[in-house]
Amino acid sequence: MNMSVRRARAILAAALCSGVLLAQQPYVFRTNVNLVRIVTTVKTLAGQIVGTLAKDEFEVYDNGVKQQVAVFEHQTEQALSVVLMVDTSGSTAKELKYEADSASRFFHALLGEGNLQDTAALYTFNWEVREQQPYTRDLKALDARLKLLHGEAGTAMYDAVYLAAQRLEPRQGRKVIVVVTDGGDTVSKITVHKALEAAQLADAIIYAIVVMPITNDAGRNIGGEHALEFMAEGTGGRCFQPTVGAELDKAFNAIVTELRTQYLLGYYPQNVPLNKDRFHKLEVRVARPDLRVSARNGYYGEVESGRGGSPEDRVTVSPDRQQKPTKKR
């Protein structure tokens, strides 16, 4: 047997042996390299904001598995993109002037200090959602649009949140949706769950301001208020229920204060177990029992298909993507 034949047989035998070894090896999950970002607010039980915690005082859990915090920013200076959505349905007509005045003061406080890259956009919603002012730092332009608000027709609140989230999704930095409404939804095509999903996909925080009517309406529908609380809690935001005037200003001021006193936590998922769907449950904890944490309760990642759904399969997450995921929850 010549040398070339013996050599070919040796190579073939090695390849077959390697194939057997590969077939016997268990499926090895890949460590995901995408950074998961969580904007977090910490308060005392009395509601005072705490902005002095250190990195090692936080714990992050992804689907119940503790993660190592790789990125930590204290009182984050990341640029803000804020969408203010004002309900201009017929039921809000009496309050609109007061709301516009408070919104103007909110814009001036928000853009008057902080990161020079901060921007705000103004949308209104009644039976349809309208962009009144694209993202800008021009306070005169925002004030001019606020003066034109008037109330009419129905309320597409969930559609408004959904659209705002889609417009925010490709933007960099922190993303915030502030909804000013009397709480009801009458004509939306999008459900509250789809609206929340869109906000979580965009990594946006929802703050809801449910303005109590000037005259007490004992028969008011509070279903929309509960839906707003649901969306706010799911994104790490808050729900306020002020009357117009000083209480409304106080709600706007509280939002500005929180946005200026937040923590940014980031981690690279490790050993995250497979989910039946793309939703990952997030939990942020602090050791001190006298503090409470506000952060989004989850995010959407894509499930990586394995060999026959074996227990070694793991989830590949993509919270920082610019494209929408190919699979839906």
Secondary structure, DSSP 8 states (H G I E B T S, - for coil): --HHHHHHHHHHHHHHHHHHHHHHS----------EEEEEEEEETTS-B-----GGGEEEEETTEEE-EEEEEES----EEEEEEEE-SGGGTTTHHHHHHHHHHHHHHHHSSS-TT-EEEEEEESSSEEEEEEEE--HHHHHHHHTT----S---HHHHHHHHHHHHTT--SEEEEEEEE-S--SS-SS-HHHHHHHHHHTTEEEEEEE---SS--TT---HHHHHHHHHHHHHT--EE---TTHHHHHHHHHHHHHHHS-EEEEE---S-B--SSSEEEEEEEES-TTEEEE--SEEE-EE---SSS-TT-BEE--TT-SS--SS--
